[in-house]
Amino acid sequence: MNAVLDLTDPTSWPDNLHRCLDTLQDVFRGWEQGAGAVKAADYDRADAKLHEVLQRYSLLAWHCTRLTDHEHHSIVREGMKLPNGDMLLRRIVAARADGLLGSGPIKSLSRRESL
């Protein structure tokens, strides 16, 4: 059984992970900046090294930074679903109903995507 790594508490992370991230941080930050700041091969090597260090751990995390409260609750209640045009339209309509969007995105998508 792998040890669980608490992603919310970097002070609990093992020293080898801190050393790895310290060594690779410029590559990862450069990749995020885009515009050729880091070559793809360099990023791939850094990613492989981080993956190697993390192999002994189980990561428990979730990513909801771009979800509305309605979307988050829907995922908890019904589980994840594959994205498609119908899902996109439902998300936009729900965001509109919640007052998070004007009517522009729906009209724009309806013209472009025939939704």
C-alpha positions as CSV (number, residue, x, y, z in Angstrom):
1,M,0.0,0.0,0.0
2,N,1.3,3.4,-0.9
3,A,1.6,6.3,1.6
4,V,-1.0,9.0,1.1
5,L,0.4,12.4,0.2
6,D,-1.7,15.3,1.5
7,L,-1.5,17.9,-1.3
8,T,-3.0,20.6,0.9
9,D,-0.1,20.5,3.3
10,P,3.3,21.0,1.7
11,T,5.0,20.9,5.1
12,S,4.1,17.2,5.3
13,W,5.7,16.3,2.0
14,P,8.9,14.2,2.0
15,D,12.3,15.8,1.5
16,N,12.8,14.0,-1.8
17,L,9.7,15.5,-3.3
18,H,10.7,19.0,-2.1
19,R,14.2,18.6,-3.7
20,C,12.6,17.3,-7.0
21,L,10.2,20.3,-7.2
22,D,13.0,22.7,-6.3
23,T,15.1,21.3,-9.1
24,L,12.3,21.2,-11.7
25,Q,10.3,24.4,-10.8
26,D,11.9,26.5,-13.5
27,V,10.9,24.0,-16.2
28,F,7.3,23.7,-15.0
29,R,6.9,27.5,-14.6
30,G,8.5,28.1,-18.0
31,W,6.1,25.6,-19.6
32,E,3.1,27.4,-18.0
33,Q,4.3,30.7,-19.5
34,G,4.2,29.2,-22.9
35,A,5.6,30.9,-26.0
36,G,8.5,28.4,-26.3
37,A,10.0,29.2,-22.9
38,V,10.7,25.5,-22.3
39,K,11.1,22.8,-25.0
40,A,8.6,20.0,-25.0
41,A,11.4,17.4,-24.5
42,D,12.6,19.2,-21.4
43,Y,9.1,19.4,-20.0
44,D,8.6,15.7,-20.7
45,R,11.8,14.8,-18.9
46,A,10.8,16.9,-15.9
47,D,7.3,15.4,-15.8
48,A,8.8,11.9,-16.0
49,K,11.1,12.7,-13.1
50,L,8.3,14.0,-10.9
51,H,6.2,11.0,-11.8
52,E,9.0,8.7,-10.7
53,V,9.3,10.5,-7.3
54,L,5.5,10.3,-6.8
55,Q,5.2,6.6,-7.7
56,R,5.3,5.5,-4.0
57,Y,2.4,7.8,-3.0
58,S,-1.3,7.7,-3.5
59,L,-2.6,11.1,-4.4
60,L,-6.1,12.1,-3.3
61,A,-7.1,15.4,-5.0
62,W,-9.9,17.0,-7.0
63,H,-10.0,19.8,-9.4
64,C,-13.0,22.1,-9.2
65,T,-11.5,25.5,-9.8
66,R,-13.5,26.2,-12.9
67,L,-16.8,24.7,-11.8
68,T,-19.8,26.7,-10.6
69,D,-21.5,25.5,-7.3
70,H,-24.3,24.0,-9.4
71,E,-21.7,22.0,-11.5
72,H,-19.8,20.8,-8.4
73,H,-23.0,19.6,-6.7
74,S,-24.1,17.8,-9.9
75,I,-20.8,15.9,-10.1
76,V,-21.0,14.9,-6.4
77,R,-24.7,13.8,-6.9
78,E,-24.4,12.2,-10.4
79,G,-20.7,11.6,-11.0
80,M,-18.5,12.9,-13.9
81,K,-19.8,12.7,-17.4
82,L,-18.0,12.9,-20.7
83,P,-18.1,16.4,-22.2
84,N,-20.1,17.0,-25.4
85,G,-22.3,19.6,-27.0
86,D,-25.3,18.8,-24.9
87,M,-23.4,19.0,-21.7
88,L,-21.9,22.4,-22.7
89,L,-25.4,23.7,-23.5
90,R,-26.7,22.5,-20.1
91,R,-23.8,24.1,-18.3
92,I,-24.4,27.4,-20.1
93,V,-28.1,27.4,-19.5
94,A,-27.6,26.6,-15.8
95,A,-25.0,29.4,-15.5
96,R,-27.5,31.8,-17.2
97,A,-30.3,30.7,-14.8
98,D,-27.9,31.3,-11.8
99,G,-27.2,34.8,-13.1
100,L,-23.6,34.0,-13.9
101,L,-23.8,34.7,-17.6
102,G,-25.7,37.0,-19.9
103,S,-27.5,35.7,-22.9
104,G,-24.6,36.4,-25.3
105,P,-22.8,33.0,-24.9
106,I,-26.0,31.1,-25.7
107,K,-26.8,33.2,-28.7
108,S,-23.2,32.9,-29.9
109,L,-23.1,29.1,-29.5
110,S,-26.5,28.7,-31.1
111,R,-25.3,30.5,-34.2
112,R,-21.9,28.8,-34.4
113,E,-22.8,25.3,-33.3
114,S,-26.5,25.1,-34.2
115,L,-27.3,24.2,-30.6
